[in-house]
């Protein structure tokens, strides 16, 4: 590829990614060929960085002992010929791709532990409406007996974890699941896109019938390339417009349902986030997913850390700190009588659970409002005991303080700058029940 072809290179890697995602759960993946990039540690041009990130994302490992060796082997050098023989399969007219299937035999043996990467679990959703709720509640009671969730447990963290663990295990074994097919975004091709795709397929078939010429001045070859380029251009434009309409609707008419759609959409697209570019504090372009995550984490951590700025009112800050320290000392130096604390009742907790909205994004512990609603009265004593111990000890579990933060791009702002992303956090459902009581 020519210099400056990073967008096209990303596009080709995305195509390979879609093939890997489709067959990863049923096949062992081997990627061979000239990938226009190097895995050598000392090589770090734009193609090399994208290729290394591609291999990291899909857990693809180099199969040779000395990874500093070149990954390209000239076919004229017998001792480097790794392909023993290959067969080019025929291509159907309905396939608009310029590539054809190839079967190959190699002269090397690859251990299965080298080619089998980490298998990603299929994405599933819980079908509560098709679940035997009685069995789910019985499973909760059985787990309560096994874990021994009694009043004798006073550790706040342990109590909270036990509740989450019980509901999670009960749902894993008793709630029906449905595997969600990863068919890409919910986007339908317009008539114009369908017309361009059909035109591109016909141009490709014509190019194939004419012997697959590759001369730049060949009319058939040029027509095939132009038709494919126009089809892809139109698809990208319509996908962009569809995405913009979604974000505009969310900003102009914000509601809880649209917000959770956005969270699910961003999570589903996390595997492709490496194709986006983010600038670090030095202004350098970062495309690797892990580094992007570190940049966002550092940005939001800095944002949440109190800092003395010139525009702050120092006198007001000192007054707030004095009040905080005074209240804190009074609470910790006082002897708290359990009888003086208003106790949470199971009826109050049940009312708070019933007010939770269903159909929302799961929290960091894979729990939703449905886990608590369908648990009925079985889990209420454990929650009441936890909340009352929180009031007695004045301690909030760390589980309630954590959540999944999703950066949401601000409308009409530069997407390469972290400052133009709003952090939206999904917190613990169990913690929400405590908050709703107040």
Secondary structure by P-SEA (a helix, b strand, c coil): ccccaaaaaaaaaaaaaaaaaaccccbbbbbbcccccccccccccaaaaaaaaaaaaaccccccccccccccccccccccccccbbbbbbbcccccccbbbbbbccccccccccccccccccbbbbcccccaaaaaaaaaaaaaaaaccccccccaaaaaaaaaaaaaaaaaccbbbbbbbcccccccccaaaaaaaaaaaaaaaaaaaaccccccccaaaaaaaaaaaaaaaaaaaaaaaaaaaaaaaaaacccaaaaaaaaaaaaaaccccccbbbbcccccccccaaaaaaaaaaaaaaaaccccccccaaaaaaaaaaaaaaaaaaaaaccccccccccccaaaaaaaaaacccccccccccccaaaaaaccccaaaaaaaaaaaaaaaccccccccbbbbbbbbcccccccccccbbbbbbccaaaaaaaaac
